[in-house]
Amino acid sequence: MLEQTCFLFWLGLKTLLVVVNRFFLIPQVGQNNGEARDAVIILEKTPFSEETLPHLLNKDADLRLQFRNDIYSTHHLHPLPAFNEIKTTVVYPATEKHIKKYLKQEMYLINETAEDYKTITSPYIESQSFSIQWVYNILEKKAEADHIIYENPDPQDGFLLIPDLKWNQKQVDDLYLIAICQRRGLKSLRDLTGEHLSMLQNILQEGQVAISKRYNIPGSQLRIYFHYQPSYYHLHIHFTAVSYDAPGTMVERAHLLSSVIENLQTDPEYYQKRTLTYALKADDPLLQRFKEAGRM
C-alpha cells in the first residue's frame, strides 16, 4: 500500500462525514495512468495515554487562552507534532458498499422476523458478491500472520484472535480485537444453533484468557459481542475494552456473546425463530428489498 500510494493524487473530495473524533473522507484518487478510482480515508485522533500527557503539558506546548471566568478557563492546546498523531486508514480501491458504509444518511429500524430472514435477507445476501477472500487469507495465514494474538486451529470449534484495524495497539484504553471463526459457511448470528455452543464457549473462555495474558485485562473489563447485521458475512466476534466507546455497540446492533450462548442453551434454534432489530441506511439495497416486500 505504501508503494502504491506514492502514485496517487487528489482529484477532489466527494463527501465528508464527521463522527465525534472520526473523519470519513471519500475522495477520488488517480493512478499514474490517469484512471480515477474511489477511496475511503478514515482520519481518527488516537487516544491520550499517561506516557504522553507530560509531553502535552510541558513548557514546549502552545497553550492559547480562549476565555476565563473566575476559577474556570478554556484553552486551545497545540502540542508538538510527535504527540499529535492521527491514525489514518485507507480503503483503496473502494467498492460501492465501502462508500455507502461511510456516507451520512438517514437511518431506519428493521424488525426482521424469522420469515423475513428466509424470504428477504437471506436471498439478498446470496444474490450479492460480497468478497470475504481477505478473511480466508487470514485464516490460511497468507496475510496478517504476524498479527495473530491467539489461535485455536480446530476446523470446527477454533478461531483466530487478531487486532482490529481500528486499534493502533499503542494503548489498551481502546483495545479492539476480532475473533474470526475457523469454521466456514457461518455468515452471521442467524446461522447459529445449539450445535455451535462449544465453538462459542471456546471463543468466550479462550479469548478472555489470551487477552488477560497478553494485555493484563480481565474478562470483566471486556465487551464481547456480535454485530447484526455484520459488516462482512463470515462469523466473527468483537472484543473491546469496556471503557472504550467502540463504534457499533448500539443496542440495535450489538449482541453480547454471553447472552447468545445463554439463549442457545435455552433454545437451540433461538436465532432461527427470533425477531432481530437493526438499523439500515436510506440507500441500503436490503432496505429496498424490505420496502418491495411491503415490510416498510
C-alpha positions in Angstrom: 0.0 0.0 0.0 2.8 2.4 0.8 4.5 1.9 -2.6 1.1 2.2 -4.3 0.1 5.4 -2.6 3.2 7.1 -4.0 1.5 7.2 -7.3 -1.9 8.5 -6.1 -3.0 12.1 -6.2 -6.1 14.0 -5.1 -8.8 14.7 -7.7 -11.4 16.2 -5.4 -13.4 15.4 -2.4 -16.9 13.9 -2.9 -18.2 14.0 0.7 -17.1 14.3 4.3 -18.7 12.8 7.3 -17.6 13.8 10.8 -18.5 11.5 13.8 -17.1 12.6 17.1 -13.3 12.2 16.7 -13.5 10.3 13.4 -13.5 11.9 10.0 -14.6 9.9 7.0 -13.4 11.2 3.6 -14.5 9.7 0.3 -12.3 11.2 -2.5 -11.5 10.1 -5.9 -7.8 9.4 -6.4 -5.9 8.7 -9.6 -3.0 6.5 -10.5 -0.2 7.4 -12.8 -2.2 6.1 -15.8 -4.8 8.8 -15.2 -7.6 6.5 -14.1 -9.7 7.8 -11.2 -11.0 5.4 -8.6 -12.8 5.9 -5.3 -11.1 5.6 -2.0 -12.2 5.8 1.6 -9.9 7.6 4.0 -10.6 7.5 7.8 -8.9 10.0 10.0 -9.1 9.3 13.7 -7.5 11.0 16.7 -5.6 8.5 18.7 -6.4 8.3 22.5 -4.3 10.0 25.1 -2.1 7.9 27.3 -0.4 8.5 30.6 3.0 8.3 29.0 2.3 11.2 26.6 0.5 13.6 29.0 3.7 15.1 30.5 4.8 16.0 26.9 1.5 17.6 26.1 1.5 19.9 29.2 5.2 20.9 29.3 6.8 24.3 28.6 7.1 23.5 24.8 3.3 23.2 24.4 1.4 26.1 22.8 -1.5 26.8 25.2 -3.8 29.6 24.0 -6.4 31.1 26.3 -9.9 31.3 24.9 -11.7 32.8 27.9 -11.6 33.0 31.7 -14.3 33.3 34.3 -13.2 33.3 37.9 -11.6 29.9 38.5 -12.6 28.5 35.2 -10.8 28.9 31.9 -10.8 27.3 28.4 -7.7 26.9 26.3 -6.7 25.5 22.9 -3.6 23.3 23.2 -1.3 22.8 20.2 1.1 20.0 21.2 4.3 19.2 19.4 3.8 17.2 16.2 5.2 14.0 17.7 2.3 13.9 20.2 -0.5 14.9 17.8 -0.8 11.7 15.9 -3.8 11.0 13.6 -4.4 7.4 12.7 -5.2 7.1 9.0 -7.0 4.1 7.4 -7.2 3.8 3.7 -9.5 1.6 1.6 -8.4 1.7 -2.0 -9.9 1.0 -4.4 -13.2 1.3 -2.5 -16.3 -0.6 -3.7 -19.8 1.0 -3.7 -20.5 -1.0 -0.5 -17.5 0.6 1.2 -18.6 4.1 0.2 -22.2 3.6 1.3 -21.0 2.4 4.7 -19.4 5.8 5.4 -21.8 8.2 3.7 -24.0 10.2 6.1 -27.6 9.1 5.6 -31.0 8.8 7.4 -31.3 5.5 9.3 -34.3 3.2 9.5 -35.0 0.4 12.0 -35.9 -3.0 10.6 -37.7 -5.6 12.7 -36.6 -8.7 10.9 -38.8 -11.8 11.7 -37.6 -15.3 11.0 -39.8 -15.3 7.9 -38.3 -12.0 6.8 -34.8 -13.6 7.0 -35.8 -16.6 4.9 -37.7 -14.6 2.2 -35.9 -11.3 2.1 -32.5 -11.1 3.9 -31.0 -14.5 3.1 -31.9 -14.3 -0.6 -30.4 -10.8 -0.7 -27.1 -12.0 0.9 -26.9 -14.9 -1.5 -27.5 -12.6 -4.5 -24.6 -10.3 -3.7 -21.0 -10.9 -4.4 -19.6 -9.9 -1.0 -15.9 -10.9 -1.2 -14.5 -12.5 2.0 -11.3 -13.8 0.4 -9.4 -11.4 2.7 -10.8 -13.4 5.7 -9.7 -16.7 4.2 -6.3 -15.2 3.6 -6.0 -14.5 7.4 -7.3 -18.0 8.3 -4.8 -19.6 5.9 -2.1 -17.2 7.2 -1.5 -15.8 3.8 -2.0 -12.3 5.3 -1.6 -10.8 8.8 0.0 -13.9 10.2 2.3 -11.8 12.3 -0.7 -10.1 13.8 -2.3 -13.2 15.3 -2.7 -12.9 19.1 -4.1 -16.3 19.7 -5.1 -19.3 17.6 -7.2 -22.4 18.2 -6.7 -24.3 14.9 -9.6 -26.7 15.3 -11.5 -26.5 12.0 -14.9 -26.8 13.7 -14.6 -25.1 17.1 -11.4 -23.0 16.6 -10.8 -19.3 15.9 -8.1 -16.7 15.4 -7.8 -13.6 17.5 -6.3 -10.6 15.8 -6.3 -6.8 16.4 -8.9 -4.8 14.5 -7.7 -2.1 12.2 -9.4 0.5 14.3 -6.9 -0.1 17.1 -3.3 1.2 16.8 -2.1 -1.2 19.6 -0.2 1.6 21.4 -2.5 1.6 24.5 -5.2 -0.7 25.9 -7.7 2.0 26.6 -9.3 1.5 23.2 -8.4 -2.2 22.8 -10.2 -3.8 19.9 -9.7 -7.4 18.8 -11.6 -9.7 16.4 -12.1 -13.4 16.8 -12.6 -15.0 13.4 -14.1 -18.5 13.4 -12.2 -21.2 11.6 -15.5 -22.9 10.5 -16.6 -21.7 7.1 -20.2 -21.3 6.0 -21.4 -19.4 9.0 -22.4 -16.0 7.9 -24.0 -14.4 11.0 -25.9 -14.7 14.2 -28.8 -16.1 12.2 -26.8 -19.3 11.4 -26.1 -20.2 15.0 -27.7 -23.2 16.7 -27.1 -25.3 19.7 -24.6 -27.2 17.6 -22.2 -24.3 17.8 -22.2 -23.9 21.5 -18.8 -25.5 22.0 -17.2 -23.1 19.5 -18.8 -20.0 21.1 -17.7 -21.2 24.6 -14.2 -21.7 23.3 -14.1 -18.1 21.9 -15.5 -16.6 25.1 -13.2 -18.5 27.5 -10.0 -18.8 25.5 -10.3 -15.3 24.1 -10.6 -13.8 27.6 -7.6 -15.9 28.8 -5.5 -14.8 25.8 -6.2 -11.1 26.3 -5.6 -11.4 30.1 -2.2 -12.9 29.5 -1.2 -10.6 26.7 -2.6 -7.3 27.9 -3.4 -7.8 31.6 -7.1 -7.0 31.1 -9.6 -9.3 32.9 -12.7 -10.6 31.3 -14.8 -8.3 33.5 -13.3 -5.3 31.5 -14.1 -6.7 28.1 -17.2 -6.2 25.9 -17.6 -9.3 23.7 -20.3 -9.2 21.1 -21.6 -9.9 17.6 -22.9 -7.3 15.1 -26.1 -7.9 13.4 -26.2 -7.1 10.5 -22.4 -7.8 10.3 -20.1 -5.7 8.1 -19.0 -8.9 6.4 -20.6 -12.4 6.2 -18.1 -14.7 7.9 -18.9 -15.3 11.5 -16.7 -13.1 13.8 -16.9 -11.7 17.3 -15.7 -8.3 18.6 -13.6 -7.9 21.8 -13.3 -4.3 23.0 -12.4 -2.6 26.2 -15.5 -1.7 28.3 -14.0 1.8 28.8 -13.9 2.3 25.0 -17.0 3.7 23.3 -16.5 1.5 20.3 -18.5 2.0 17.1 -21.3 -0.4 16.6 -22.1 -1.0 20.2 -25.6 0.5 19.9 -28.5 -1.6 21.4 -29.9 -2.3 17.9 -26.7 -3.8 16.6 -24.6 -5.4 19.3 -25.4 -8.8 20.8 -23.3 -9.9 23.8 -21.7 -13.3 23.3 -22.6 -14.4 26.8 -26.3 -13.7 26.1 -26.1 -15.5 22.7 -24.7 -18.6 24.5 -27.4 -18.5 27.2 -30.1 -18.1 24.5 -28.9 -21.1 22.6 -28.7 -23.2 25.8 -32.3 -22.3 26.5 -33.4 -22.9 22.9 -31.0 -24.4 20.3 -33.0 -22.7 17.5 -33.4 -19.4 19.2 -31.9 -17.3 16.3 -33.9 -19.2 13.7 -37.1 -18.0 15.4 -36.3 -14.7 17.0 -37.2 -11.3 15.5 -34.0 -9.2 15.3 -33.9 -5.5 15.1 -31.2 -3.5 13.3 -30.7 -0.2 11.5 -30.2 0.3 7.8 -29.1 3.4 5.9 -31.6 5.0 3.5 -29.9 3.7 0.3 -29.0 0.3 1.6 -30.2 -2.3 -1.1 -31.5 -4.5 1.7 -33.8 -1.7 2.9 -35.2 -1.5 -0.6 -35.9 -5.3 -0.5 -37.9 -4.8 2.6 -39.9 -1.9 1.0 -40.6 -4.0 -2.1 -41.9 -6.8 0.1 -44.3 -4.4 1.9 -42.4 -4.7 5.2 -41.7 -0.9 5.5 
